[in-house]
Amino acid sequence: MSTTPVSFEFFPPNTPVGADKLRTVVQDLAAVKPEFFSVTYGAGGTTRERTLETVKAIAAMGHEAAPHLSCVGSTEANIAEILATYRQQGIRRIVALRGDLPSGTATAGEFRYASELVEFIRRTQGDDWFIEVAAYPEYHPQQRYARRDLEHFANKVGAGANSAITQFFFNPDAYFHFVDEVHKLGVRVPIVPGIMPIHNYARIAQFAARDGIEIPRWVALKMEGFMDDAASVRAFGVEVVTRLCERLIAGGAPALHFYTLNQSALSLEICRKLGLAQAD
């Protein structure tokens, strides 16, 4: 078996049925012995309570859980209160993000950037937290200049981040180039590639178009050629993502972080093909 560490990301379920299903997904993925499970946080904290409940459920199952925490639209008092709640639950790992304002909200609050959130946590709580931040190998979709995006990332790390998780991508060269560029700026924390199994090609293509992520033309054409052949789409998607992961591991990626969309089958299959989990 490979020794590459893995982690998995979920979004907070909307319903009791979804919550029950997620517990089963966590149990399935626990076979890979992940470092942690992360849980997303809606725009402006709109899923705050559900994120907390999901994190508590994962922790109660004996696994490390890392809630996302976005700061835009928040105050220092809000953030301190949320951190105190997580502290009571024994949570010590978070994913610190700028996040998006909920629609109809005019003010960004007391934080403009994720680097300010990281700085606030370190200034007020020292080294109590292991802080992950986001990285964008193909650059942030709202950033016009690549150089400025690299500098923003270096600022987050300089403020005290321990590690970074990237946006998903399908071009490994983008990841390796990004790592090389931030190394030139003195960044030395692990930069973990975010991996998106292709659960639903149309949905993934929509995410990619929204966030400026390149899907290689040969992959897009082949996927579109399968049309409604779900079995072929699935098999080809597993092959593409497994090859991507193999390239990343061979190139020295420190770990892999899977965006599960609250499903276990594809992530598990890819992990098994990579030798990261025991085959059934």
C-alpha positions, -999 to +999 in steps of 0.1 A: +000+000+000+011+036-007+018+058+023+004+090+007-020+106+033-056+113+022-085+134+035-121+139+023-145+168+021-182+169+027-210+195+026-234+196+056-266+175+048-299+193+046-321+165+060-320+138+087-319+112+058-289+130+043-272+130+078-278+092+081-264+086+047-233+107+054-225+086+085-224+056+062-202+074+038-178+083+066-177+047+077-169+036+042-142+061+037-127+054+071-112+022+055-086+045+039-076+058+074-078+094+063-060+122+082-092+141+086-126+149+071-134+185+062-169+201+062-179+231+041-195+263+053-221+282+033-218+318+020-217+342+049-220+313+074-255+302+061-248+266+071-231+274+104-252+252+126-253+223+101-216+225+097-212+223+135-236+193+137-218+175+109-184+181+125-197+169+159-211+137+142-178+129+125-158+136+157-182+113+177-173+085+153-137+089+163-123+108+134-106+142+131-130+168+116-120+201+101-148+227+097-145+253+070-146+288+084-152+318+061-148+353+073-163+377+048-194+394+063-182+385+098-169+404+128-140+394+151-166+387+178-185+363+155-153+344+146-141+342+182-176+328+192-174+302+165-139+291+175-150+289+211-178+265+201-154+243+181-129+244+210-156+230+233-160+201+209-123+193+209-119+206+173-084+220+166-082+220+128-100+244+105-100+254+069-098+292+069-114+309+039-125+343+028-158+329+014-186+346-004-211+372+008-247+359+007-267+375-020-282+408-010-255+415+015-236+448+009-208+449+035-177+426+037-176+430+075-143+433+094-124+408+072-115+413+036-092+385+030-085+350+044-050+362+054-067+386+079-087+357+093-055+336+098-037+366+113-066+371+138-067+335+149-029+335+155-029+368+172-058+359+196-053+321+200-016+314+193-008+280+179-039+263+193-052+256+158-039+237+127-050+261+099-055+250+063-060+276+036-071+274+000-048+275-031-057+280-067-033+263-092-052+279-121-056+311-101-086+325-083-115+331-107-119+367-094-082+375-097-071+392-130-034+389-124-016+356-116+012+374-098-012+390-074-030+357-067+004+341-058+011+370-035-023+367-018-015+330-012+019+338+002+003+363+026-021+337+039+009+314+047+029+342+061+000+350+085+004+316+100-013+289+079+001+253+084-010+238+051-030+245+020-056+225+000-060+234-037-091+239-058-097+209-079-080+206-113-073+181-141-040+195-153-011+183-131+013+208-147-008+236-133-003+222-098+034+217-102+039+252-117+019+268-089+041+250-063+073+261-080+061+297-082+051+299-045+084+282-035+101+312-051+081+335-028+094+315+002+063+294+009+073+260+024+040+246+038+025+215+023+003+222-007-022+194-010-039+188-043-077+188-043-091+159-063-126+159-078-139+124-088-162+127-118-195+118-102-216+137-128-197+151-158-222+178-166-221+191-130-183+190-129-181+208-162-204+235-147-182+239-116-151+241-138-166+268-161-177+288-131-143+287-114-119+289-144-107+253-143-095+237-175-109+204-185-085+190-211-102+191-245-096+154-251-113+146-218-143+168-226-148+154-261-146+118-249-170+125-221-195+143-244-192+114-269-204+089-242-237+109-240-260+089-217-237+059-213-233+063-176-211+032-172-186+045-197-186+080-182-179+065-148-151+041-159-134+068-180-137+093-152-121+069-127-093+063-152-087+100-158-086+109-121-065+079-111-039+089-137-039+124-124-034+112-088-005+089-100+012+119-116+008+140-085+021+113-062+051+106-085+058+143-086+059+146-048+025+158-038+024+156+001-012+142+003-045+140-016-078+157-006-109+143-022-140+164-029-166+136-023-199+154-029-210+133+000-205+100-019-179+073-012-178+049-041-157+068-066-132+081-040-128+046-026-123+031-060-096+056-069-079+051-036-078+014-041-064+017-076-037+039-061-029+014-034-042+038-007-068+014+006-072-024+008-092-039-020-124-057-010 
